[in-house]
């Protein structure tokens, strides 16, 4: 890839230019037509949004995904499922929250919340 600041060839997927130190644009944002990214859902989230993110990725019903995840967790003796969930929670990036549905997932820090 080419640094847009100094026009020099730098390593692929670099966050910063090795020649001038300029911050590079997000790789995902630069390739909007690339493969779908598996992300935790910020809008459809019961625990960590992993099930909602899986549902979005596979274009499936989040409820069905949760049932499947729960069944797999129970069938595997809990440890495998819980570990998988925690690992997914830690690894997967949180998808950007759309403005329209942000209100019910965000922590109540807004001035619009009643104080009593
Ligand atoms: Zn540069």
Backbone and ligand atoms as CSV (ligand in chain L), in Angstrom:
chain,resi,resn,atom,element,x,y,z
A,1,UNK,N,N,0.828,-1.201,0.000
A,1,UNK,CA,C,0.000,0.000,0.000
A,1,UNK,C,C,0.867,1.258,0.000
A,2,UNK,N,N,0.274,2.378,-0.402
A,2,UNK,CA,C,1.006,3.636,-0.529
A,2,UNK,C,C,0.498,4.604,0.548
A,3,UNK,N,N,1.434,5.235,1.244
A,3,UNK,CA,C,1.051,6.248,2.231
A,3,UNK,C,C,0.478,7.460,1.498
A,4,UNK,N,N,-0.722,7.905,1.843
A,4,UNK,CA,C,-1.323,9.064,1.156
A,4,UNK,C,C,-0.607,10.372,1.500
A,5,UNK,N,N,0.166,10.352,2.566
A,5,UNK,CA,C,0.840,11.574,3.005
A,5,UNK,C,C,2.154,11.796,2.261
A,6,UNK,N,N,3.013,10.773,2.215
A,6,UNK,CA,C,4.331,10.942,1.613
A,6,UNK,C,C,4.489,10.135,0.329
A,7,UNK,N,N,3.455,9.364,-0.050
A,7,UNK,CA,C,3.454,8.609,-1.312
A,7,UNK,C,C,4.559,7.566,-1.376
A,8,UNK,N,N,4.955,7.032,-0.240
A,8,UNK,CA,C,5.960,5.982,-0.253
A,8,UNK,C,C,5.310,4.646,0.024
A,9,UNK,N,N,5.945,3.587,-0.517
A,9,UNK,CA,C,5.443,2.235,-0.318
A,9,UNK,C,C,5.695,1.820,1.131
A,10,UNK,N,N,4.623,1.383,1.834
A,10,UNK,CA,C,4.776,0.898,3.202
A,10,UNK,C,C,4.135,-0.472,3.315
A,11,UNK,N,N,4.375,-1.132,4.433
A,11,UNK,CA,C,3.891,-2.493,4.632
A,11,UNK,C,C,2.363,-2.534,4.592
A,12,UNK,N,N,1.837,-3.634,4.046
A,12,UNK,CA,C,0.393,-3.830,3.942
A,12,UNK,C,C,-0.256,-3.831,5.325
A,13,UNK,N,N,-1.440,-3.202,5.454
A,13,UNK,CA,C,-2.227,-3.150,6.685
A,13,UNK,C,C,-1.515,-2.407,7.820
A,14,UNK,N,N,-0.585,-1.496,7.493
A,14,UNK,CA,C,0.070,-0.715,8.536
A,14,UNK,C,C,-0.897,0.316,9.098
A,15,UNK,N,N,-0.799,0.537,10.406
A,15,UNK,CA,C,-1.601,1.596,11.012
A,15,UNK,C,C,-0.924,2.948,10.864
A,16,UNK,N,N,0.409,2.921,10.852
A,16,UNK,CA,C,1.156,4.161,10.720
A,16,UNK,C,C,2.199,3.997,9.619
A,17,UNK,N,N,2.487,5.089,8.925
A,17,UNK,CA,C,3.487,5.064,7.865
A,17,UNK,C,C,4.877,4.902,8.480
A,18,UNK,N,N,5.687,4.013,7.886
A,18,UNK,CA,C,7.019,3.785,8.421
A,18,UNK,C,C,7.991,4.877,7.977
A,19,UNK,N,N,7.613,5.683,6.996
A,19,UNK,CA,C,8.497,6.746,6.521
A,19,UNK,C,C,8.209,8.071,7.211
A,20,UNK,N,N,6.930,8.487,7.242
A,20,UNK,CA,C,6.607,9.811,7.778
A,20,UNK,C,C,5.790,9.733,9.063
A,21,UNK,N,N,5.302,8.532,9.421
A,21,UNK,CA,C,4.567,8.374,10.668
A,21,UNK,C,C,3.112,8.782,10.597
A,22,UNK,N,N,2.606,9.058,9.395
A,22,UNK,CA,C,1.212,9.489,9.264
A,22,UNK,C,C,0.269,8.326,9.562
A,23,UNK,N,N,-0.816,8.630,10.248
A,23,UNK,CA,C,-1.843,7.625,10.558
A,23,UNK,C,C,-2.514,7.203,9.259
A,24,UNK,N,N,-2.624,5.882,9.063
A,24,UNK,CA,C,-3.242,5.376,7.850
A,24,UNK,C,C,-4.736,5.153,8.077
A,25,UNK,N,N,-5.509,5.320,7.028
A,25,UNK,CA,C,-6.950,5.123,7.121
A,25,UNK,C,C,-7.251,3.665,7.415
A,26,UNK,N,N,-8.402,3.430,8.044
A,26,UNK,CA,C,-8.833,2.077,8.340
A,26,UNK,C,C,-8.885,1.257,7.065
A,27,UNK,N,N,-8.322,0.051,7.137
A,27,UNK,CA,C,-8.316,-0.811,5.961
A,27,UNK,C,C,-9.735,-1.195,5.566
A,28,UNK,N,N,-10.568,-1.449,6.569
A,28,UNK,CA,C,-11.954,-1.844,6.292
A,28,UNK,C,C,-12.716,-0.719,5.601
A,29,UNK,N,N,-12.452,0.514,6.041
A,29,UNK,CA,C,-13.161,1.645,5.452
A,29,UNK,C,C,-12.687,1.900,4.035
A,30,UNK,N,N,-11.434,1.538,3.746
A,30,UNK,CA,C,-10.884,1.775,2.421
A,30,UNK,C,C,-11.407,0.760,1.417
A,31,UNK,N,N,-11.913,-0.370,1.915
A,31,UNK,CA,C,-12.421,-1.393,1.012
A,31,UNK,C,C,-13.859,-1.727,1.378
A,32,UNK,N,N,-14.801,-0.883,1.009
A,32,UNK,CA,C,-16.196,-1.117,1.402
A,32,UNK,C,C,-16.817,-2.326,0.718
A,33,UNK,N,N,-16.238,-2.765,-0.384
A,33,UNK,CA,C,-16.814,-3.898,-1.102
A,33,UNK,C,C,-16.141,-5.209,-0.713
A,34,UNK,N,N,-15.304,-5.177,0.309
A,34,UNK,CA,C,-14.593,-6.373,0.746
A,34,UNK,C,C,-15.506,-7.366,1.438
A,35,UNK,N,N,-14.937,-8.443,1.951
A,35,UNK,CA,C,-15.760,-9.468,2.623
A,35,UNK,C,C,-16.393,-8.929,3.884
A,36,UNK,N,N,-17.557,-9.496,4.223
A,36,UNK,CA,C,-18.271,-9.103,5.419
A,36,UNK,C,C,-17.416,-9.394,6.645
A,37,UNK,N,N,-17.429,-8.487,7.609
A,37,UNK,CA,C,-16.650,-8.707,8.812
A,37,UNK,C,C,-17.543,-9.211,9.930
A,38,UNK,N,N,-17.037,-10.217,10.626
A,38,UNK,CA,C,-17.766,-10.729,11.781
A,38,UNK,C,C,-17.513,-9.798,12.961
A,39,UNK,N,N,-18.579,-9.165,13.440
A,39,UNK,CA,C,-18.448,-8.216,14.536
A,39,UNK,C,C,-19.524,-8.476,15.574
A,40,UNK,N,N,-19.237,-8.034,16.795
A,40,UNK,CA,C,-20.273,-8.072,17.813
A,40,UNK,C,C,-21.302,-7.003,17.492
A,41,UNK,N,N,-22.554,-7.325,17.687
A,41,UNK,CA,C,-23.604,-6.351,17.404
A,41,UNK,C,C,-23.718,-5.358,18.546
A,42,UNK,N,N,-23.775,-4.078,18.209
A,42,UNK,CA,C,-23.952,-3.050,19.237
A,42,UNK,C,C,-25.421,-2.768,19.481
A,43,UNK,N,N,-26.282,-3.190,18.547
A,43,UNK,CA,C,-27.701,-2.908,18.673
A,43,UNK,C,C,-28.471,-4.106,19.205
A,44,UNK,N,N,-28.069,-5.319,18.804
A,44,UNK,CA,C,-28.769,-6.517,19.236
A,44,UNK,C,C,-27.868,-7.262,20.210
A,45,UNK,N,N,-27.951,-6.879,21.479
A,45,UNK,CA,C,-26.999,-7.381,22.451
A,45,UNK,C,C,-27.694,-7.768,23.739
A,46,UNK,N,N,-27.562,-9.039,24.145
A,46,UNK,CA,C,-28.099,-9.464,25.431
A,46,UNK,C,C,-26.979,-9.526,26.474
A,47,UNK,N,N,-25.843,-10.054,26.082
A,47,UNK,CA,C,-24.700,-10.127,27.012
A,47,UNK,C,C,-23.548,-9.309,26.426
A,48,UNK,N,N,-22.948,-9.825,25.359
A,48,UNK,CA,C,-21.826,-9.105,24.764
A,48,UNK,C,C,-22.047,-8.784,23.304
A,49,UNK,N,N,-23.215,-9.154,22.773
A,49,UNK,CA,C,-23.504,-8.883,21.376
A,49,UNK,C,C,-22.921,-9.915,20.421
A,50,UNK,N,N,-22.343,-10.998,20.977
A,50,UNK,CA,C,-21.719,-12.001,20.106
A,50,UNK,C,C,-22.788,-12.717,19.280
A,51,UNK,N,N,-23.878,-13.129,19.936
A,51,UNK,CA,C,-24.941,-13.841,19.223
A,51,UNK,C,C,-25.580,-12.939,18.160
A,52,UNK,N,N,-25.819,-11.678,18.521
A,52,UNK,CA,C,-26.402,-10.746,17.561
A,52,UNK,C,C,-25.482,-10.534,16.370
A,53,UNK,N,N,-24.165,-10.445,16.654
A,53,UNK,CA,C,-23.184,-10.275,15.584
A,53,UNK,C,C,-23.138,-11.488,14.676
A,54,UNK,N,N,-23.206,-12.692,15.282
A,54,UNK,CA,C,-23.243,-13.920,14.490
A,54,UNK,C,C,-24.478,-13.947,13.611
A,55,UNK,N,N,-25.618,-13.539,14.180
A,55,UNK,CA,C,-26.871,-13.534,13.437
A,55,UNK,C,C,-26.789,-12.571,12.255
A,56,UNK,N,N,-26.208,-11.388,12.497
A,56,UNK,CA,C,-26.056,-10.421,11.408
A,56,UNK,C,C,-25.158,-10.977,10.325
A,57,UNK,N,N,-24.068,-11.649,10.751
A,57,UNK,CA,C,-23.095,-12.172,9.800
A,57,UNK,C,C,-23.717,-13.254,8.929
A,58,UNK,N,N,-24.469,-14.144,9.539
A,58,UNK,CA,C,-25.064,-15.258,8.793
A,58,UNK,C,C,-26.465,-14.937,8.301
A,59,UNK,N,N,-26.899,-13.673,8.524
A,59,UNK,CA,C,-28.221,-13.251,8.081
A,59,UNK,C,C,-29.301,-14.127,8.689
A,60,UNK,N,N,-29.132,-14.474,9.962
A,60,UNK,CA,C,-30.054,-15.383,10.629
A,60,UNK,C,C,-30.806,-14.658,11.734
A,61,UNK,N,N,-31.803,-15.339,12.286
A,61,UNK,CA,C,-32.569,-14.795,13.396
A,61,UNK,C,C,-31.715,-14.822,14.661
A,62,UNK,N,N,-31.538,-13.680,15.341
A,62,UNK,CA,C,-30.712,-13.662,16.565
A,62,UNK,C,C,-31.214,-14.634,17.628
A,63,UNK,N,N,-32.532,-14.808,17.703
A,63,UNK,CA,C,-33.103,-15.742,18.673
A,63,UNK,C,C,-32.671,-17.169,18.399
A,64,UNK,N,N,-32.677,-17.549,17.104
A,64,UNK,CA,C,-32.261,-18.895,16.711
A,64,UNK,C,C,-30.787,-19.099,17.041
A,65,UNK,N,N,-29.976,-18.060,16.761
A,65,UNK,CA,C,-28.543,-18.157,17.052
A,65,UNK,C,C,-28.329,-18.346,18.551
A,66,UNK,N,N,-29.096,-17.603,19.369
A,66,UNK,CA,C,-28.948,-17.717,20.826
A,66,UNK,C,C,-29.328,-19.116,21.308
A,67,UNK,N,N,-30.409,-19.656,20.726
A,67,UNK,CA,C,-30.838,-21.007,21.117
A,67,UNK,C,C,-29.745,-22.010,20.752
A,68,UNK,N,N,-29.203,-21.886,19.520
A,68,UNK,CA,C,-28.150,-22.798,19.080
A,68,UNK,C,C,-26.925,-22.686,19.981
A,69,UNK,N,N,-26.515,-21.455,20.269
A,69,UNK,CA,C,-25.340,-21.243,21.118
A,69,UNK,C,C,-25.565,-21.836,22.502
A,70,UNK,N,N,-26.784,-21.627,23.019
A,70,UNK,CA,C,-27.103,-22.170,24.346
A,70,UNK,C,C,-27.075,-23.695,24.330
A,71,UNK,N,N,-27.677,-24.295,23.285
A,71,UNK,CA,C,-27.707,-25.757,23.183
A,71,UNK,C,C,-26.293,-26.323,23.057
A,72,UNK,N,N,-25.457,-25.671,22.213
A,72,UNK,CA,C,-24.083,-26.140,22.034
A,72,UNK,C,C,-23.325,-26.027,23.354
A,73,UNK,N,N,-23.582,-24.928,24.069
A,73,UNK,CA,C,-22.908,-24.721,25.358
A,73,UNK,C,C,-23.273,-25.834,26.340
A,74,UNK,N,N,-24.576,-26.151,26.421
A,74,UNK,CA,C,-25.027,-27.190,27.349
A,74,UNK,C,C,-24.493,-28.556,26.913
A,75,UNK,N,N,-24.581,-28.830,25.592
A,75,UNK,CA,C,-24.173,-30.122,25.066
A,75,UNK,C,C,-22.674,-30.361,25.243
A,76,UNK,N,N,-21.898,-29.289,25.227
A,76,UNK,CA,C,-20.456,-29.433,25.326
A,76,UNK,C,C,-19.983,-29.387,26.776
A,77,UNK,N,N,-20.926,-29.361,27.717
A,77,UNK,CA,C,-20.525,-29.324,29.110
A,77,UNK,C,C,-20.123,-27.943,29.579
A,78,UNK,N,N,-20.709,-26.915,28.980
A,78,UNK,CA,C,-20.580,-25.506,29.387
A,78,UNK,C,C,-19.218,-24.873,29.131
A,79,UNK,N,N,-18.129,-25.590,29.430
A,79,UNK,CA,C,-16.816,-24.932,29.385
A,79,UNK,C,C,-16.491,-24.466,27.974
A,80,UNK,N,N,-16.690,-25.338,26.982
A,80,UNK,CA,C,-16.345,-24.990,25.602
A,80,UNK,C,C,-17.163,-23.788,25.130
A,81,UNK,N,N,-18.469,-23.828,25.374
A,81,UNK,CA,C,-19.335,-22.751,24.915
A,81,UNK,C,C,-19.022,-21.430,25.581
A,82,UNK,N,N,-18.824,-21.480,26.904
A,82,UNK,CA,C,-18.547,-20.242,27.640
A,82,UNK,C,C,-17.189,-19.676,27.218
A,83,UNK,N,N,-16.196,-20.555,27.074
A,83,UNK,CA,C,-14.877,-20.094,26.637
A,83,UNK,C,C,-14.956,-19.494,25.236
A,84,UNK,N,N,-15.711,-20.156,24.333
A,84,UNK,CA,C,-15.849,-19.647,22.968
A,84,UNK,C,C,-16.480,-18.265,22.984
A,85,UNK,N,N,-17.501,-18.109,23.832
A,85,UNK,CA,C,-18.192,-16.821,23.907
A,85,UNK,C,C,-17.254,-15.729,24.416
A,86,UNK,N,N,-16.505,-16.056,25.477
A,86,UNK,CA,C,-15.586,-15.068,26.055
A,86,UNK,C,C,-14.505,-14.697,25.040
A,87,UNK,N,N,-13.973,-15.719,24.342
A,87,UNK,CA,C,-12.936,-15.456,23.343
A,87,UNK,C,C,-13.494,-14.583,22.220
A,88,UNK,N,N,-14.713,-14.914,21.751
A,88,UNK,CA,C,-15.335,-14.115,20.692
A,88,UNK,C,C,-15.568,-12.688,21.158
A,89,UNK,N,N,-15.981,-12.558,22.416
A,89,UNK,CA,C,-16.252,-11.247,23.004
A,89,UNK,C,C,-14.984,-10.400,23.026
A,90,UNK,N,N,-13.870,-11.054,23.371
A,90,UNK,CA,C,-12.608,-10.322,23.468
A,90,UNK,C,C,-12.050,-9.977,22.096
A,91,UNK,N,N,-12.218,-10.893,21.122
A,91,UNK,CA,C,-11.553,-10.738,19.829
A,91,UNK,C,C,-12.360,-9.872,18.877
A,92,UNK,N,N,-13.669,-10.115,18.808
A,92,UNK,CA,C,-14.462,-9.445,17.787
A,92,UNK,C,C,-14.602,-7.961,18.080
A,93,UNK,N,N,-14.457,-7.121,17.062
A,93,UNK,CA,C,-14.663,-5.680,17.265
A,93,UNK,C,C,-16.143,-5.371,17.395
A,94,UNK,N,N,-16.433,-4.317,18.108
A,94,UNK,CA,C,-17.823,-3.895,18.258
A,94,UNK,C,C,-18.214,-3.079,17.037
A,95,UNK,N,N,-19.311,-3.462,16.402
A,95,UNK,CA,C,-19.727,-2.734,15.208
A,95,UNK,C,C,-20.195,-1.335,15.591
A,96,UNK,N,N,-19.999,-0.370,14.701
A,96,UNK,CA,C,-20.411,1.005,15.010
A,96,UNK,C,C,-21.906,1.101,15.248
A,97,UNK,N,N,-22.298,1.836,16.277
A,97,UNK,CA,C,-23.701,1.953,16.631
A,97,UNK,C,C,-24.403,2.931,15.702
A,98,UNK,N,N,-25.495,2.502,15.063
A,98,UNK,CA,C,-26.269,3.451,14.244
A,98,UNK,C,C,-26.929,4.498,15.136
A,99,UNK,N,N,-27.059,5.709,14.627
A,99,UNK,CA,C,-27.565,6.811,15.442
A,99,UNK,C,C,-29.009,6.568,15.873
A,100,UNK,N,N,-29.799,5.942,14.996
A,100,UNK,CA,C,-31.228,5.824,15.239
A,100,UNK,C,C,-31.537,4.964,16.458
A,101,UNK,N,N,-30.764,3.900,16.684
A,101,UNK,CA,C,-31.085,2.967,17.757
A,101,UNK,C,C,-30.045,2.998,18.864
A,102,UNK,N,N,-29.310,4.102,18.970
A,102,UNK,CA,C,-28.232,4.171,19.947
A,102,UNK,C,C,-28.740,4.413,21.359
A,103,UNK,N,N,-29.943,4.985,21.494
A,103,UNK,CA,C,-30.371,5.500,22.783
A,103,UNK,C,C,-30.544,4.415,23.834
A,104,UNK,N,N,-31.065,3.227,23.447
A,104,UNK,CA,C,-31.379,2.239,24.465
A,104,UNK,C,C,-30.194,1.375,24.848
A,105,UNK,N,N,-29.081,1.456,24.101
A,105,UNK,CA,C,-27.925,0.631,24.433
A,105,UNK,C,C,-26.860,1.425,25.180
A,106,UNK,N,N,-26.872,2.752,25.041
A,106,UNK,CA,C,-25.836,3.552,25.672
A,106,UNK,C,C,-26.117,3.734,27.159
A,107,UNK,N,N,-25.064,3.945,27.925
A,107,UNK,CA,C,-25.193,4.203,29.358
A,107,UNK,C,C,-25.855,5.568,29.549
A,108,UNK,N,N,-26.683,5.675,30.576
A,108,UNK,CA,C,-27.470,6.887,30.759
A,108,UNK,C,C,-26.591,8.067,31.177
A,109,UNK,N,N,-25.967,8.698,30.202
A,109,UNK,CA,C,-25.141,9.863,30.483
A,109,UNK,C,C,-25.726,11.100,29.826
A,110,UNK,N,N,-26.790,10.903,29.045
A,110,UNK,CA,C,-27.364,12.032,28.312
A,110,UNK,C,C,-28.113,12.978,29.211
A,111,UNK,N,N,-28.187,14.230,28.815
A,111,UNK,CA,C,-28.917,15.242,29.606
A,111,UNK,C,C,-30.433,15.053,29.529
A,112,UNK,N,N,-30.910,14.193,28.585
A,112,UNK,CA,C,-32.332,14.021,28.397
A,112,UNK,C,C,-32.935,13.076,29.441
A,113,UNK,N,N,-32.068,12.350,30.176
A,113,UNK,CA,C,-32.583,11.398,31.152
A,113,UNK,C,C,-33.161,12.112,32.382
A,114,UNK,N,N,-34.322,11.728,32.823
A,114,UNK,CA,C,-34.875,12.336,34.058
A,114,UNK,C,C,-34.046,11.931,35.278
A,115,UNK,N,N,-33.885,12.831,36.207
A,115,UNK,CA,C,-32.958,12.619,37.299
A,115,UNK,C,C,-33.567,11.891,38.507
A,116,UNK,N,N,-34.880,11.721,38.546
A,116,UNK,CA,C,-35.512,11.083,39.692
A,116,UNK,C,C,-35.896,9.662,39.475
L,1,ZN,ZN,ZN,4.120,8.483,4.891
